[in-house]
Amino acid sequence: MAEIIGIDIGGTKCSVTLGESDGAHIGVLQKSVFMTAGYPTPELAVEKCCEEIGRMTAGRPFAGIGVSCGGPLDSARGVITSPPNLPGWDDVPICKILEERFGVKAVLRNDADACAAAEWAYGAGRGTENFIFLTCGTGLGAGLILGGRLYSGKLGMAGELGHWRMREYGPVGYGKAGSLEGFFSGTGIAQIAESRLLELKQRGERRHILSEITDKGGSPTAQDVFKLAMEKDPLCLGIVEEAGTMLGHGMAMLIDLLNPEIIVGGSIFTRNYSLLYPIVRRAADREALTPSAAHCRILPSELGENIGDISALAAAPLTAYGRENTFRK
């Protein structure tokens, strides 16, 4: 087993993980998490990652570094190029920085691609040839396993379904009003909640429990919405119904276009599977071709809360074994 490093860079938090792998098996040894917003520039955040790597390895050799980050990015050059959920992260040559600092190869992967590969190798996608993973976190993207191989496209930007415009107007995600990411992502669901509260206020209707958050200068989160929806709050149930239906419509488009065996939703979808599944399944079945929908399972992530760590580690090159992880079986 070789020791490897995984860095998962998200719009909300970053994690640095020390793991071990022999190419067929992978495991987490240590993990450190910090809030992305706590470091106002990418340079400071990357330096924090380097400090954590140094602390975890304590001078011991390791085989390589895998970096998972939301797109857009350039995997071939190892450069993060202005992801909408990482303001200020413009043309950050993260692989070059890490390689010069530690003297090992670093690989950058789109987080949806990295998660799809991890879930395909170690989770719910095992044994499939055509499999889709949806990030369903701060943003929304898809990792595509087609014909038994990861499909990334010409620029490594395939699967950016969060950018699809589902309606002419609506919550903003990925820089586009009415986008799928606007309707189903952490930031998008929060926008819907704020809009519903404003409607109540302007109509002079009964105040809602979420209004206490806005009264204090805060904003309701997707977590707040799902918590109250689980408690049968009508307003939040309505938000979940709208968001879940739109996600189901997006899945139907994927089903008709790619005819996958399984679609797995991570993060928000996994945490709230019992609430979301009936809504999403119903919408997908209504919109997609019947034979294709009938042969496509919609599942939560089997790797659960560990998927960010495992996916970043799985991207790390195993130079100690004379080969690299290639996202192929």
Secondary structure, 3 states (H helix, E strand, C coil): CEEEEEEEECCCEEEEEEEEECCCCEEEEEEEEEEHHHCCCHHHHHHHHHHHHHHHHCCCCCCCEEEEECCCEECCCCEECCCCCCCCCCCECHHHHHHHHHCCCEEEEEHHHHHHHHHHHHCCCCCCCCEEEECCCCCCCEEEEECCEEECCCCCCCCCHHHCECCCCCCEECCEECEHHHHCCHHHHHHHHHHHHHHHHHHCCCCCCCHHHHHCCCCCCHHHHHHHHHCCCHHHHHHHHHHHHHHHHHHHHHHHHHCCCEEEECHHHHHCHHHHHHHHHHHHHHHCCHHHHHCCEEEECCCHHHHHHHHHHHHCCCHHHCCCCCCEC
